[in-house]
Amino acid sequence: MGETAGRENGIVTRSAEYIGSFPVDDSCLDDQIQQLHTQLKSLKNCRSKRAVLLKFSVKGVKVYDEDETKLLMAHATCRVSLSTTCPSDAQFAFVSHNPGGSDAQLYCHLFRARHVRAAQFLNLLLCRCFQLYFLEKHPEEAQNECSRKKPTRTPSLLNHGFPLSVSALVSFRRAPTQGLLPGAKVFSEPITERVSSPEEGPTSSPTIVRKMAIRTKKLRSGAYRSFTFTPLKQRHLQDKLSAPQEKDQESAKACRTREPNLAETEEALAQAVWCWAGLSSDCSSSLLADDVLGAFLLCPHPKKPNRGSLIVRFPSGLATLAIKNSKGKFHLEKFHNEFESLAALIEHYTEFSEELECSLSSTRVNHCYDWEEMVNKSSLTQQDSKKGTFKNQSFV
C-alpha cells in the first residue's frame, strides 16, 4: 500500500492499515502502559487489516476508508487519553473512549504503518496534537518568545546625523568667529548667518565655519560632507548600527504572527514534541511529572545555558541529565556512548536503557483528556461501517 501525505487547513493526512481494537483495563497509568505494550506485541503478526486514511488535526483524528469516501471513526482530542508506538513492529496506537460509548470503557485502536519511521511519524503527529490542544485550552501557559530584553543601541554621532570624519563638529556651536584656525583670515564682509547669545558671546553657525575652513584650505571640504557622501567604512558602520533596530521590528512582527502548528517535516515535528515547543519550561516540567515512565523533555540546562539537558521521568522522580557536545559528538554527561545527533541519542536510549533507570518512552499522555463526554445531540452524526455503527462528534 502506498503512503500518502497531505496538509490542508491544519490537517495532516497519512495512510496506514487498521488492525483492530481491544478493550483496555481502567488501571493506574504505568500498569496500563505495560499491559498495552504486551498486547501490542501479541498482535504484531495479526493478518486482519484494512487500508485506511488517518486525518490529524488539533481538534482530533478521523479514520476514513482507503478511497476517503466513508468515515469509519472520529475521535475528538479531548477523548483520546494517550498515543504510543512500537517502532520495531511498525505499530501505532492510541487509547480512547468510543464516541457515544460508556465513559468507563477504554479501547486501544491499533494501526500498522508501512515502515518504522512512518509509525513514529504517526505517533509524533498525535503527540503534537495533544500539545497544541493544551495550548488552546491554556494560553496562559504559552512560552513568551517576545519577552526577551531588546538590545540597546550605543549612542553615536551617526544617530544624530553627523559624520565621524571630524570630531570637532561637536564644538561648532561654541566656535568663536575669530582665531578659529591658525593663520585664518578675518573677513570684514557682513555675515548674515551669524548666531549670538547674550551669555556666550557671538558665535557662528556650522555653515559659516565650514566655508571659512574650506577657504583657508586648512581642512578638506570632504571632512564636512553629509551622509550622502560618507566613506564606505562609515556607511558600513551606519548599517551595522541600524541593523539591530530592523531585526527588532522583524522579530516583533514574527512574534505577533507566529502560531504553533503541525510541523512540515519529521525532524521539525520530532523536535517540537521533544521540546514541548510553545509551552513554558515550568509548565512543561510540571506536565512531565504526570506523564508515563520514560517520558522526557529536551531543553536548555537550568544551570548551564550553553548546554542542553534531558529531563526524564524515572520511577524515582524527575531527573535532569546534561548533554555534552564534544567535537560534534553528543553524549549524556557521565555516559560513554557518543552519537552523531540528538535524534540518534534519543533513538538509542528509547530502545536500550543501559545506565538509565528505564528506557525513554515514545508514549505521551493527553493532559487535556476529558473523562466525561459532553454529548451535543445537534452535532452527533452516525456513520455505518462493516464492523458496526459509530456515533461521532463533528470536530474536524
ZAMAR-86285 format. One record per residue (C-alpha): x, y, z; residue in one letter. Coordinates in steps of 0.1 Angstrom, whole numbers, padded with zeros to 4 digits, always signed. Example, Ala and Ser with C-alpha at 12.3 -4.5 7.8 and 13.67 -1.06 7.14 Angstrom:
+0123-0045+0078A;+0137-0011+0071S;
END
This chain:
+0000+0000+0000M;+0015+0034-0010G;+0020+0060+0016E;+0003+0093+0011T;+0006+0126+0029A;-0013+0158+0026G;-0017+0191+0045R;-0046+0215+0042E;-0061+0238+0067N;-0041+0224+0096G;-0050+0188+0087I;-0023+0162+0081V;-0033+0130+0062T;-0015+0097+0064R;-0022+0062+0052S;-0019+0030+0073A;-0035-0003+0079E;-0062-0007+0106Y;-0056-0039+0126I;-0085-0035+0150G;-0093-0025+0186S;-0093-0042+0220F;-0105-0031+0255P;-0081-0015+0279V;-0083-0021+0317D;-0090+0010+0337D;-0059+0008+0359S;-0031+0031+0370C;-0012+0047+0342L;+0021+0028+0345D;+0003-0006+0347D;-0019+0003+0318Q;+0011+0011+0296I;+0028-0021+0305Q;-0003-0042+0297Q;-0009-0022+0265L;+0026-0029+0251H;+0023-0066+0260T;-0010-0067+0240Q;+0006-0049+0210L;+0034-0074+0208K;+0010-0103+0207S;-0008-0087+0177L;+0023-0079+0156K;+0016-0109+0133N;-0021-0103+0131C;-0033-0107+0095R;-0065-0089+0099S;-0061-0055+0084K;-0079-0028+0064R;-0063+0001+0044A;-0074+0034+0058V;-0065+0071+0058L;-0059+0090+0091L;-0066+0127+0092K;-0049+0145+0122F;-0058+0180+0134S;-0056+0198+0167V;-0093+0190+0172K;-0090+0153+0168G;-0083+0123+0145V;-0106+0109+0118K;-0103+0075+0101V;-0116+0071+0066Y;-0116+0042+0042D;-0088+0040+0016E;-0108+0060-0010D;-0118+0086+0016E;-0154+0081+0007T;-0166+0067+0041K;-0159+0079+0076L;-0152+0049+0098L;-0142+0066+0131M;-0138+0100+0146A;-0123+0108+0179H;-0121+0143+0195A;-0087+0151+0210T;-0102+0156+0244C;-0115+0119+0243R;-0081+0104+0234V;-0061+0096+0265S;-0027+0086+0251L;-0007+0078+0220S;+0020+0052+0216T;+0041+0033+0191T;+0062+0001+0188C;+0087+0012+0161P;+0103-0023+0157S;+0069-0037+0146D;+0058-0005+0127A;+0028-0002+0151Q;+0010+0030+0160F;-0019+0030+0185A;-0040+0054+0206F;-0063+0048+0235V;-0097+0065+0237S;-0134+0062+0245H;-0155+0052+0216N;-0178+0081+0208P;-0212+0076+0223G;-0199+0046+0243G;-0196+0042+0281S;-0172+0065+0298D;-0159+0037+0319A;-0147+0017+0289Q;-0114+0024+0271L;-0103+0010+0238Y;-0070+0008+0221C;-0071+0013+0183H;-0041-0003+0166L;-0026+0006+0132F;+0003-0008+0112R;+0024+0017+0092A;+0043+0009+0061R;+0077+0011+0079H;+0093+0020+0112V;+0097+0058+0105R;+0061+0060+0093A;+0048+0046+0126A;+0070+0070+0145Q;+0056+0099+0125F;+0020+0089+0132L;+0028+0089+0169N;+0046+0122+0167L;+0016+0138+0149L;-0009+0128+0176L;+0015+0137+0204C;+0019+0172+0189R;-0019+0175+0186C;-0020+0169+0224F;+0004+0197+0230Q;-0013+0222+0206L;-0047+0213+0221Y;-0033+0220+0256F;-0020+0254+0243L;-0055+0262+0231E;-0071+0253+0264K;-0044+0270+0285H;-0030+0300+0266P;-0016+0314+0298E;+0010+0286+0298E;+0024+0296+0264A;+0061+0304+0261Q;+0066+0342+0257N;+0090+0344+0228E;+0089+0382+0227C;+0097+0388+0263S;+0135+0389+0259R;+0151+0422+0265K;+0158+0441+0233K;+0194+0452+0226P;+0200+0488+0232T;+0219+0509+0206R;+0251+0526+0216T;+0248+0564+0214P;+0268+0576+0184S;+0273+0607+0163L;+0258+0586+0135L;+0225+0586+0154N;+0224+0624+0153H;+0232+0628+0116G;+0269+0638+0119F;+0298+0621+0100P;+0326+0605+0120L;+0354+0620+0100S;+0356+0652+0121V;+0352+0650+0158S;+0355+0688+0161A;+0320+0692+0148L;+0306+0687+0182V;+0321+0721+0193S;+0310+0741+0163F;+0282+0758+0182R;+0306+0774+0205R;+0334+0781+0180A;+0345+0818+0180P;+0343+0838+0148T;+0379+0849+0151Q;+0410+0828+0156G;+0392+0795+0149L;+0421+0781+0129L;+0458+0791+0130P;+0465+0816+0102G;+0429+0821+0095A;+0419+0853+0078K;+0394+0877+0093V;+0366+0885+0068F;+0352+0920+0071S;+0322+0914+0050E;+0289+0911+0069P;+0278+0877+0079I;+0241+0872+0078T;+0241+0837+0092E;+0259+0846+0124R;+0242+0835+0156V;+0248+0852+0190S;+0239+0845+0226S;+0238+0870+0254P;+0256+0847+0277E;+0282+0831+0255E;+0291+0859+0232G;+0290+0859+0194P;+0291+0826+0177T;+0289+0813+0141S;+0268+0786+0125S;+0284+0754+0113P;+0277+0765+0077T;+0299+0797+0081I;+0326+0779+0099V;+0327+0752+0072R;+0331+0779+0045K;+0358+0796+0064M;+0377+0764+0069A;+0375+0755+0032I;+0387+0790+0021R;+0417+0788+0043T;+0425+0753+0029K;+0434+0741+0063K;+0408+0713+0061L;+0395+0695+0031R;+0358+0700+0022S;+0353+0662+0022G;+0356+0662+0060A;+0323+0680+0062Y;+0303+0661+0037R;+0269+0649+0046S;+0258+0612+0049F;+0251+0612+0012T;+0289+0611+0006F;+0301+0592+0037T;+0330+0568+0030P;+0325+0531+0027L;+0336+0523+0063K;+0313+0550+0078Q;+0283+0537+0057R;+0291+0501+0068H;+0291+0512+0105L;+0259+0531+0100Q;+0242+0500+0085D;+0256+0479+0113K;+0242+0502+0140L;+0208+0504+0123S;+0206+0466+0118A;+0195+0457+0154P;+0166+0481+0152Q;+0154+0464+0119E;+0159+0430+0135K;+0138+0440+0165D;+0110+0451+0142Q;+0111+0419+0122E;+0112+0398+0155S;+0083+0417+0169A;+0063+0412+0137K;+0072+0375+0137A;+0061+0371+0174C;+0027+0386+0165R;+0021+0363+0136T;+0038+0331+0146R;+0014+0304+0157E;+0023+0268+0167P;+0011+0242+0142N;+0018+0207+0130L;+0054+0208+0117A;+0061+0203+0080E;+0089+0177+0083T;+0095+0147+0105E;+0127+0163+0120E;+0109+0195+0129A;+0079+0176+0143L;+0101+0154+0165A;+0120+0185+0178Q;+0087+0202+0186A;+0074+0171+0205V;+0106+0165+0224W;+0110+0202+0234C;+0073+0207+0241W;+0075+0237+0217A;+0053+0266+0226G;+0049+0257+0263L;+0068+0275+0290S;+0096+0255+0307S;+0079+0255+0341D;+0046+0242+0326C;+0065+0215+0306S;+0083+0202+0336S;+0051+0201+0356S;+0032+0181+0329L;+0062+0158+0326L;+0058+0147+0362A;+0023+0134+0354D;+0033+0116+0322D;+0043+0080+0316V;+0076+0064+0329L;+0104+0073+0305G;+0087+0105+0292A;+0113+0132+0286F;+0118+0169+0278L;+0146+0182+0257L;+0156+0217+0270C;+0185+0240+0279P;+0203+0231+0310H;+0189+0251+0340P;+0224+0259+0354K;+0244+0258+0322K;+0225+0278+0295P;+0250+0269+0267N;+0244+0232+0273R;+0213+0211+0266G;+0197+0187+0290S;+0173+0158+0291L;+0147+0158+0318I;+0133+0123+0322V;+0105+0109+0344R;+0121+0079+0362F;+0104+0057+0389P;+0124+0078+0414S;+0111+0111+0400G;+0123+0137+0375L;+0160+0136+0367A;+0180+0161+0347T;+0208+0147+0325L;+0232+0171+0309A;+0240+0167+0272I;+0276+0174+0261K;+0287+0181+0226N;+0324+0172+0221S;+0336+0179+0185K;+0302+0173+0170G;+0295+0142+0191K;+0267+0142+0216F;+0266+0122+0248H;+0250+0123+0282L;+0272+0135+0310E;+0290+0106+0328K;+0279+0083+0300F;+0303+0068+0274H;+0282+0063+0243N;+0286+0091+0217E;+0261+0099+0189F;+0262+0119+0157E;+0230+0138+0166S;+0204+0143+0194L;+0179+0123+0174A;+0203+0093+0173A;+0209+0097+0211L;+0172+0097+0219I;+0165+0068+0195E;+0192+0047+0212H;+0180+0053+0247Y;+0144+0047+0236T;+0154+0011+0227E;+0181+0005+0253F;+0180+0017+0289S;+0217+0008+0298E;+0227+0031+0327E;+0193+0048+0328L;+0167+0037+0354E;+0144+0029+0324C;+0144+0035+0287S;+0130+0066+0272L;+0093+0063+0261S;+0076+0074+0229S;+0043+0073+0246T;+0026+0106+0256R;-0004+0113+0277V;-0031+0138+0267N;-0031+0163+0296H;-0064+0177+0285C;-0081+0143+0284Y;-0118+0146+0294D;-0133+0116+0313W;-0169+0126+0306E;-0183+0130+0272E;-0203+0162+0266M;-0229+0149+0241V;-0244+0175+0219N;-0273+0160+0200K;-0272+0186+0173S;-0236+0177+0164S;-0239+0139+0165L;-0235+0121+0132T;-0240+0084+0125Q;-0216+0065+0103Q;-0220+0029+0093D;-0191+0006+0086S;-0187-0031+0081K;-0178-0036+0117K;-0207-0017+0132G;-0221+0018+0138T;-0201+0047+0152F;-0218+0077+0167K;-0193+0105+0163N;-0189+0141+0173Q;-0182+0165+0145S;-0150+0183+0153F;-0126+0184+0123V;
END
